[in-house]
């Protein structure tokens, strides 16, 4: 089986806060307000980002998908039923994993917790390799294909060339930079780096490598670090990059980096909706 966990939890709060300042029509704003952002109709065919994302994964050879979301986002189930009726993804098994609130917490506990709960609900993930990616980025067929090909390392991730990303400077400054060693393995992912750190992380070709949160892990080796990941003091979440940092600190040269030079469509704010018009 070739597996992917798509993270589509949360309430799309950043997206919904940006609606009032967007140039969308009132009908588009109303629809975007009601559904999770990965379910907003996009492109010429007015299908949701999740449809295009799954299509690319399937085209690369993925045949089992775990969709992680929160209990209030079960609109995903209706979409899956619709796609099944229309014979989309007929050779692919799609299952939903629910990220439940932990005791004494008022919001979901972050991406590391989402994956931990997915593994708890589907223990077969402990004994296999799987991709993890965001539900609000449209990763290409090539990105998925890179991560399912045979490799010696237990884990891998895609490193995006900063020069290939078509975001404005203000936005791209917020992306995490990757520090990669001369053998192609991850040293660390650096969140919100300053200019000096960015320059220090240029690779041998002079390129700055960006993490867009698409990884491949062997479940059993990742799971302890998800479970023991600390809660961020400000965001109050267990974050996947922190679990990756802990794992990499314990065992270096186990996360191989695959370089890609291409743009990636991202659905963070309402203004991003128009970037999908040519799909």
C-alpha positions as CSV (number, residue, x, y, z in Angstrom):
1,X,0.0,0.0,0.0
2,X,1.1,3.6,-0.8
3,X,-0.3,5.8,1.9
4,X,-0.9,9.5,2.6
5,X,-2.3,11.3,5.6
6,X,-3.9,14.6,4.6
7,X,-4.2,17.1,7.4
8,X,-7.5,19.0,7.1
9,X,-8.4,19.9,10.6
10,X,-9.0,23.3,12.2
11,X,-11.6,25.9,11.5
12,X,-9.9,27.8,8.6
13,X,-9.9,30.8,10.9
14,X,-7.1,32.7,9.0
15,X,-9.0,32.2,5.7
16,X,-12.3,33.4,7.2
17,X,-10.8,36.5,8.8
18,X,-9.5,37.6,5.4
19,X,-12.9,37.2,3.6
20,X,-14.1,40.7,4.4
21,X,-11.0,42.4,2.8
22,X,-11.1,40.1,-0.3
23,X,-12.4,40.9,-3.8
24,X,-14.6,37.9,-3.9
25,X,-18.3,38.2,-4.7
26,X,-20.8,38.0,-1.8
27,X,-21.9,34.5,-2.9
28,X,-18.2,33.3,-2.9
29,X,-17.7,34.9,0.6
30,X,-20.8,33.2,2.0
31,X,-19.8,29.8,0.7
32,X,-16.2,30.2,1.9
33,X,-17.5,31.1,5.4
34,X,-19.6,27.9,5.6
35,X,-17.1,25.2,4.7
36,X,-13.5,24.2,5.5
37,X,-11.2,25.9,3.1
38,X,-10.1,22.7,1.4
39,X,-13.8,22.2,0.3
40,X,-14.2,25.6,-1.3
41,X,-15.0,25.1,-5.1
42,X,-12.1,26.2,-7.2
43,X,-10.9,26.4,-10.8
44,X,-12.9,26.0,-14.0
45,X,-14.7,22.9,-12.8
46,X,-15.5,24.3,-9.3
47,X,-14.1,21.3,-7.5
48,X,-12.6,21.7,-4.0
49,X,-8.8,21.8,-3.5
50,X,-9.1,18.4,-1.7
51,X,-10.3,16.9,-5.0
52,X,-7.3,18.2,-7.0
53,X,-4.9,17.2,-4.2
54,X,-6.2,13.6,-4.0
55,X,-6.1,13.5,-7.9
56,X,-2.4,14.3,-7.9
57,X,-1.7,11.8,-5.2
58,X,-3.6,9.0,-7.0
59,X,-1.8,9.9,-10.3
60,X,1.5,9.4,-8.5
61,X,0.5,5.9,-7.3
62,X,-1.1,6.6,-3.9
63,X,-3.9,4.0,-3.2
64,X,-4.7,4.6,0.5
65,X,-5.6,8.0,2.0
66,X,-6.3,9.0,5.6
67,X,-8.0,12.3,6.0
68,X,-7.5,13.8,9.4
69,X,-10.0,16.4,10.5
70,X,-12.0,17.6,13.6
71,X,-15.5,16.3,14.6
72,X,-17.2,19.5,13.3
73,X,-15.7,19.1,9.8
74,X,-17.6,15.9,8.8
75,X,-18.8,17.6,5.7
76,X,-15.8,15.8,4.3
77,X,-17.8,12.6,4.5
78,X,-20.5,14.0,2.2
79,X,-17.9,14.9,-0.4
80,X,-16.4,11.4,-0.2
81,X,-19.8,9.8,-0.7
82,X,-20.4,12.1,-3.7
83,X,-17.1,11.1,-5.3
84,X,-17.8,7.5,-4.7
85,X,-21.2,7.8,-6.5
86,X,-19.5,9.4,-9.4
87,X,-16.8,6.7,-9.5
88,X,-14.0,9.1,-8.7
89,X,-10.9,7.4,-7.0
90,X,-12.6,4.0,-7.3
91,X,-9.4,2.1,-6.8
92,X,-8.4,4.2,-3.8
93,X,-9.4,3.6,-0.1
94,X,-10.2,6.9,1.7
95,X,-10.7,6.8,5.4
96,X,-11.4,9.6,7.9
97,X,-9.4,10.0,11.2
98,X,-10.9,12.4,13.8
99,X,-8.7,14.6,15.9
100,X,-10.6,14.9,19.1
101,X,-10.0,17.6,21.7
102,X,-7.8,16.5,24.6
103,X,-9.0,17.0,28.1
104,X,-8.5,20.6,29.4
105,X,-7.9,22.0,25.9
106,X,-10.3,24.3,24.1
107,X,-8.8,23.8,20.6
108,X,-7.1,21.0,18.6
109,X,-3.6,20.2,19.9
110,X,-1.8,20.7,16.6
111,X,-0.4,18.7,13.7
112,X,1.7,16.3,15.7
113,X,-1.3,15.4,17.8
114,X,-3.4,15.0,14.6
115,X,-1.0,12.4,13.2
116,X,-0.7,10.7,16.6
117,X,-4.5,10.3,16.8
118,X,-4.6,9.0,13.2
119,X,-2.1,6.3,14.0
120,X,-4.0,5.4,17.2
121,X,-7.2,5.0,15.1
122,X,-5.4,3.1,12.3
123,X,-2.6,1.1,14.0
124,X,-1.6,-0.4,10.6
125,X,0.2,3.0,10.0
126,X,2.8,2.0,12.6
127,X,4.1,-0.8,10.4
128,X,4.3,1.1,7.1
129,X,5.7,4.2,5.4
130,X,3.3,7.1,4.8
131,X,3.3,10.6,3.4
132,X,2.0,13.5,5.6
133,X,0.9,16.7,3.9
134,X,-1.3,19.8,4.4
135,X,-4.8,19.8,3.1
136,X,-4.5,23.5,2.0
137,X,-1.5,23.1,-0.4
138,X,-1.8,21.6,-3.9
139,X,1.2,19.4,-4.0
140,X,2.1,18.1,-7.5
141,X,2.1,14.5,-8.8
142,X,5.9,14.8,-8.9
143,X,6.2,15.7,-5.2
144,X,4.1,12.6,-4.2
145,X,6.0,10.4,-6.6
146,X,9.4,11.4,-5.2
147,X,8.2,10.4,-1.7
148,X,6.9,6.9,-2.6
149,X,9.9,5.8,-4.6
150,X,12.2,3.2,-2.9
151,X,14.9,4.6,-0.5
152,X,17.2,3.5,2.2
153,X,16.3,6.2,4.7
154,X,13.3,5.7,7.0
155,X,12.1,9.2,6.4
156,X,12.1,11.9,3.7
157,X,10.7,15.3,2.8
158,X,10.5,17.6,-0.2
159,X,12.7,20.7,-0.2
160,X,11.3,23.4,-2.4
161,X,13.6,25.9,-4.2
162,X,12.7,29.3,-2.9
163,X,13.3,30.8,-6.3
164,X,10.6,28.6,-7.8
165,X,7.8,29.7,-5.4
166,X,5.6,32.5,-6.8
167,X,4.7,34.2,-3.5
168,X,5.3,37.8,-2.6
169,X,8.4,38.6,-0.6
170,X,6.4,39.3,2.6
171,X,4.8,36.0,2.6
172,X,7.8,33.9,1.6
173,X,9.8,35.4,4.5
174,X,7.4,33.5,6.8
175,X,8.2,30.1,5.4
176,X,10.5,27.7,7.2
177,X,14.0,27.3,5.8
178,X,15.7,23.9,5.6
179,X,19.3,23.4,6.8
180,X,20.5,20.4,4.7
181,X,23.9,18.7,5.1
182,X,26.3,17.9,2.3
183,X,24.9,14.3,2.1
184,X,21.4,15.6,1.4
185,X,20.0,14.8,4.9
186,X,18.0,17.3,7.0
187,X,19.9,19.0,9.8
188,X,16.9,21.1,10.9
189,X,13.9,23.0,9.8
190,X,14.1,26.7,11.0
191,X,10.8,28.5,11.5
192,X,10.7,32.2,10.9
193,X,14.4,32.6,10.2
194,X,16.1,36.0,10.1
195,X,18.0,37.1,7.0
196,X,21.4,36.0,8.3
197,X,20.1,32.5,9.0
198,X,18.5,32.3,5.5
199,X,21.8,33.1,3.9
200,X,23.7,30.6,6.0
201,X,21.3,27.8,4.8
202,X,22.0,28.2,1.1
203,X,22.9,24.9,-0.5
204,X,25.9,24.2,-2.7
205,X,24.1,25.5,-5.7
206,X,23.2,28.8,-3.9
207,X,19.5,27.9,-3.5
208,X,17.5,28.4,-0.4
209,X,15.4,25.4,0.4
210,X,11.9,25.8,1.9
211,X,9.7,23.3,3.8
212,X,6.1,23.2,2.6
213,X,5.1,20.5,5.0
214,X,5.1,17.4,2.9
215,X,7.0,14.5,4.5
216,X,7.3,10.7,4.4
217,X,7.8,8.7,7.6
218,X,8.0,5.2,8.8
219,X,5.3,5.1,11.4
220,X,7.0,3.1,14.2
221,X,10.0,5.3,14.1
222,X,8.0,8.5,14.2
223,X,5.3,7.7,16.7
224,X,7.4,8.1,20.0
225,X,8.3,11.6,18.9
226,X,4.7,12.5,18.2
227,X,3.7,11.3,21.6
228,X,6.6,13.0,23.5
229,X,6.5,16.2,21.5
230,X,6.2,19.2,23.8
231,X,3.4,21.8,23.6
232,X,4.5,25.1,22.1
233,X,4.4,27.7,24.9
234,X,2.6,30.4,22.8
235,X,0.5,28.5,20.3
236,X,-0.4,25.7,22.8
237,X,0.0,23.0,20.2
238,X,2.1,20.0,19.5
239,X,3.7,20.8,16.1
240,X,5.0,18.3,13.6
241,X,8.3,20.2,12.9
242,X,9.1,19.9,16.6
243,X,8.5,16.2,16.6
244,X,10.8,16.0,13.5
245,X,13.4,18.1,15.3
246,X,13.4,15.7,18.3
247,X,13.6,12.7,16.0
248,X,16.5,14.2,14.0
249,X,18.3,15.2,17.2
250,X,18.2,11.6,18.4
251,X,19.2,10.0,15.1
252,X,20.9,12.2,12.5
253,X,21.1,11.4,8.8
254,X,17.7,9.6,8.6
255,X,15.6,12.2,6.9
256,X,16.6,12.5,3.2
257,X,15.7,15.7,1.3
258,X,14.4,15.6,-2.2
259,X,14.7,18.9,-4.1
260,X,12.0,20.3,-6.3
261,X,11.9,23.5,-8.2
262,X,8.3,24.4,-8.8
263,X,5.5,26.6,-7.5
264,X,2.9,25.3,-5.1
265,X,-0.6,26.6,-4.9
266,X,-1.5,27.5,-1.3
267,X,-4.9,28.4,0.2
268,X,-4.1,30.4,3.3
269,X,-6.2,33.5,2.7
270,X,-9.3,34.4,0.6
271,X,-7.2,36.2,-2.0
272,X,-5.5,32.9,-2.8
273,X,-8.7,31.6,-4.3
274,X,-8.1,33.4,-7.6
275,X,-4.7,31.7,-8.0
276,X,-6.5,28.4,-8.7
277,X,-8.5,29.8,-11.6
278,X,-6.4,28.1,-14.2
279,X,-6.9,24.6,-12.8
